[in-house]
Amino acid sequence: MIAKRAELRARGFQALVNALGWVDAVRFLREYDLGSGDYTKERESLLPDLRIEEMVAEIERIQKEASRPTGG
């Protein structure tokens, strides 16, 4: 077991580099960026204020439109 966090990070990154290459190891780690801001507060302004029934109806409408054959 690796006791020191710094050693764990170094060995973990080296394992990623060995498996993926340096560039893809960095790309992989960037996928786990925590970002910034407060999504809980932001989503109130981003998402519509709909009841679950309204959301289901909208999803069904979109799915129906997507499955409709296109004329042409």
FENDA-V35395 format. One record per helix or strand of 2 or more residues. SS is the DSSP state (hx for helix, st for strand). FROM is the first residue (numbers start at 1). TO is the last residue. Records with the same first field share a line. If there is no record, write none. Layout:
BEGIN
SS=FROM-TO ; FROM-TO
END
This chain:
BEGIN
hx=5-20 ; 22-30 ; 39-46 ; 52-67
END
